[in-house]
């Protein structure tokens, strides 16, 4: 949607945009901005036209600013920069739009407790781990209860038992590692993405020539093919594990696999430090309507 520099669009649309006139969708965006008291962030700051373009047509000549970031008027002073990043490969004919926000954050610090780490209980399914766990508990019991003072009263025995269980669990079972976001993503997938991004940057450097564009399309097709194959293999392996768990009547393991399928895909949450005053908000094609 193109938003123009007409006087009637001010202040919802500032005078530093790429286009002089609005199209049909652009007028709808201006009406929405006026009704909700927001401003198009890409028309506030002054940049070169190459940094305003958010979409390039397949012929390589037509360039438009059709993706926009909207911000409430009262927060406009927080917006420090809005520009497109052509060098970032978002696997689309649209360019990545990035905004930089300097938020006014309270200086009052919130004190949070330390992150609680959990034991890797699933490793107890291994018989060797079970045997090591039992032997270490017996070893700790023999060394601890040799002291006569430790056997006087449940109030003295319980802290000792708790300490034994924690130390044995940490040494024999181990702790849970960071969550794995994609079981099927491996080095082959990472290498394919690296080659695709290299071809994309080469295409930009050679100004979208036919040969460079065909090379990028070939790398992109190969990357998608590898990802589809890896996903199919991971799905097939999951189905086989579910069938095996059902045959062995391992109900807990079976329903754990079922829940993976039932919950489906969940987007990854990115946590940032509150102490950072500059927050870069990244969106693939802006906040479009």
For each residue, the residues with C-beta under 8 A, 3 or more apart:
1: 23 25 26 28 29 66 68 288 289
2: 19 21 22 23 25 26 64 65 66
3: 9 13 17 19 22 26 29 30 40 43 65 68
4: 9 13 17 19 20 21 22 26
5: 9 13 15 17 19 20 21 43
6: 9 10 13 21 22
7: 10
8:
9: 3 4 5 6 12 13 22 30
10: 6 7 13 14 15
11: 14 39 73
12: 9 30 33 34 38 39 40
13: 3 4 5 6 9 10 17 30 33 39 40 43
14: 10 11 17 39 40 43 44
15: 5 10 43
16: 43 44 45 46 47
17: 3 4 5 13 14 40 42 43 52 65
18: 49 52 53 63 64 65
19: 2 3 4 5 22 26 64 65
20: 4 5
21: 2 4 5 6
22: 2 3 4 6 9 19 26 27 30
23: 1 2 26 27
24: 27 28
25: 1 2 28 29 289
26: 1 2 3 4 19 22 23 29 30
27: 22 23 24 30 31
28: 1 24 25 31 32 289
29: 1 3 25 26 32 33 40 68 289
30: 3 9 12 13 22 26 27 33 34
31: 27 28 34 35
32: 28 29 35 36 38 289
33: 12 13 29 30 36 37 38 39 40 70
34: 12 30 31 37
35: 31 32
36: 32 33
37: 33 34 72 73 74
38: 12 32 33 70 71 72 73
39: 11 12 13 14 33 43 44 70 71 72 73 76
40: 3 12 13 14 17 29 33 43 44 68 69 70
41: 44 68 69 70 71 79 82 99
42: 17 52 54 65 67 68 69 82 97 286
43: 3 5 13 14 15 16 17 39 40 68
44: 14 16 39 40 41 76 79 82
45: 16 79 81 82 83
46: 16
47: 16 51 52 83
48: 51 52
49: 18 52 53 63
50: 53 86
51: 47 48 83 84
52: 17 18 42 47 48 49 65 83 84
53: 18 49 50 56 63 64 65 84 86 95
54: 42 64 65 66 67 84 94 95 97 285 286
55: 63 64 65 66 67 93 94 95
56: 53 60 62 63 93 95 208
57: 60 61 62 63 64
58: 93
59: 62
60: 56 57 208
61: 57
62: 56 57 59
63: 18 49 53 55 56 57
64: 2 18 19 53 54 55 57
65: 2 3 17 18 19 42 52 53 54 55 68
66: 1 2 54 55 288
67: 42 54 55 94 97 285 286 288
68: 1 3 29 40 41 42 43 65 286 287 288
69: 40 41 42 82 97 99 281 283 286 287
70: 33 38 39 40 41 287
71: 38 39 41 75 76 78 79
72: 37 38 39 75 76
73: 11 37 38 39 76
74: 37
75: 71 72 78 79
76: 39 44 71 72 73 79
77:
78: 71 75 101 102 103 104
79: 41 44 45 71 75 76 82 99 100 101
80: 100 101 102 278
81: 45 98 99 100
82: 41 42 44 45 69 79 97 98 99 100
83: 45 47 51 52 97 98
84: 51 52 53 54 95 96 97 98
85: 88 95 96 97 98
86: 50 53 95 96 204
87: 201 204
88: 85 95 96
89: 196 197 200 201
90: 94 95 96 284 285
91: 220
92: 284 285
93: 55 56 58
94: 54 55 67 90 284 285
95: 53 54 55 56 84 85 86 88 90
96: 84 85 86 88 90 282 284
97: 42 54 67 69 82 83 84 85 283 284 285 286
98: 81 82 83 84 85 280 281 282 283
99: 41 69 79 81 82 280 281 282 283
100: 79 80 81 82 278 279 280 281
101: 78 79 80 278 279 280 281
102: 78 80 277 278 279
103: 78 277 279
104: 78
105: 274 277
106:
107:
108:
109:
110: 274
111:
112:
113: 116
114:
115:
116: 113
117: 175 176
118: 121 175 176
119: 169 170 173 174 175 176
120: 123 173 174 175 176 177
121: 118 124 173
122: 125
123: 120 126 129 173 174
124: 121 129 130 133 173
125: 122 129 253
126: 123 129 130
127: 130 131
128: 131 132
129: 123 124 125 126 132 133 172 173
130: 124 126 127 133 134
131: 127 128 134 135
132: 128 129 135 136 172
133: 124 129 130 136 137 168 169 172 173
134: 130 131 137 138
135: 131 132 138 139
136: 132 133 139 140 168 171 172
137: 133 134 140 141 164 165 168
138: 134 135 141 142
139: 135 136 142 143
140: 136 137 143 144 164 167 168
141: 137 138 144 145 164
142: 138 139 145 146
143: 139 140 146
144: 140 141 147 150 160 164
145: 141 142 150 151
146: 142 143
147: 144 150 151
148: 151 152
149: 152 156
150: 144 145 147 156 157 160
151: 145 147 148 156 157
152: 148 149 156
153: 156 157
154: 157 158
155: 158
156: 149 150 151 152 153 159 160
157: 150 151 153 154 160 161
158: 154 155 161 162
159: 156 162 163
160: 144 150 156 157 163 164
161: 157 158 164 165
162: 158 159 165 166
163: 159 160 166 167
164: 137 140 141 144 160 161 167 168
165: 137 161 162 168 169
166: 162 163 169 170
167: 140 163 164 170 171
168: 133 136 137 140 164 165 171 172 173
169: 119 133 165 166 172 173
170: 119 166 167 173 174 175
171: 136 167 168
172: 129 132 133 136 168 169
173: 119 120 121 123 124 129 133 168 169 170
174: 119 120 123 170
175: 117 118 119 120 170
176: 117 118 119 120
177: 120
178:
179:
180: 183
181: 185 268
182: 185
183: 180 234
184: 189 230 231 233 234
185: 181 182 189 190 230
186: 189 190 230
187: 190 191
188: 191 192 226 230
189: 184 185 186 192 193 223 226 227 230
190: 185 186 187 193 194
191: 187 188 194 195
192: 188 189 195 196 219 222 223 226 227
193: 189 190 196 197 223
194: 190 191 197 198
195: 191 192 198 199 219 222 223
196: 89 192 193 199 200 216 219 220 222 223
197: 89 193 194 200 201
198: 194 195 201 202 219
199: 195 196 202 203 212 215 216 218 219 220
200: 89 196 197 203 204 216
201: 87 89 197 198 204 205
202: 198 199 205 206 212 215 216
203: 199 200 206 208 209 212 213 215 216
204: 86 87 200 201 207 208
205: 201 202 212
206: 202 203 209 211 212
207: 204
208: 56 60 203 204 212 213
209: 203 206 212 213
210: 213 214
211: 206 214 215
212: 199 202 203 205 206 208 209 215 216
213: 203 208 209 210 216 217
214: 210 211 217 218
215: 199 202 203 211 212 218 219
216: 196 199 200 202 203 212 213 219 220
217: 213 214 220 221
218: 199 214 215 221 222
219: 192 195 196 198 199 215 216 222 223
220: 91 196 199 216 217 223 224
221: 217 218 224 225
222: 192 195 196 218 219 225 226
223: 189 192 193 195 196 219 220 226 227
224: 220 221 227 228
225: 221 222 228 229
226: 188 189 192 222 223 229 230
227: 189 192 223 224 230 231
228: 224 225 231 232
229: 225 226 232 233
230: 184 185 186 188 189 226 227 233 234
231: 184 227 228 234 235
232: 228 229 235 236
233: 184 229 230 236 237
234: 183 184 230 231 237 238
235: 231 232 238 239
236: 232 233 239 240
237: 233 234 240 241
238: 234 235 241 242 257 260 261
239: 235 236 242 243
240: 236 237 243 244
241: 237 238 244 245 253 257
242: 238 239 245 246 254 257 258
243: 239 240 246 247
244: 240 241 247 248
245: 241 242 248 250 253 254 257
246: 242 243 249 250 254
247: 243 244
248: 244 245
249: 246
250: 245 246 253 254
251: 254 255
252: 255 256
253: 125 241 245 250 256 257
254: 242 245 246 250 251 257 258
255: 251 252 258 259
256: 252 253 259 260
257: 238 241 242 245 253 254 260 261
258: 242 254 255 261 262
259: 255 256 262 263
260: 238 256 257 263
261: 238 257 258 264
262: 258 259
263: 259 260 266
264: 261
265:
266: 263
267:
268: 181
269:
270:
271:
272: 276 279
273: 276
274: 105 110
275:
276: 272 273 279
277: 102 103 105
278: 80 100 101 102
279: 100 101 102 103 272 276
280: 98 99 100 101
281: 69 98 99 100 101
282: 96 98 99
283: 69 97 98 99 286 287
284: 90 92 94 96 97
285: 54 67 90 92 94 97 288
286: 42 54 67 68 69 97 283
287: 68 69 70 283
288: 1 66 67 68 285
289: 1 25 28 29 32
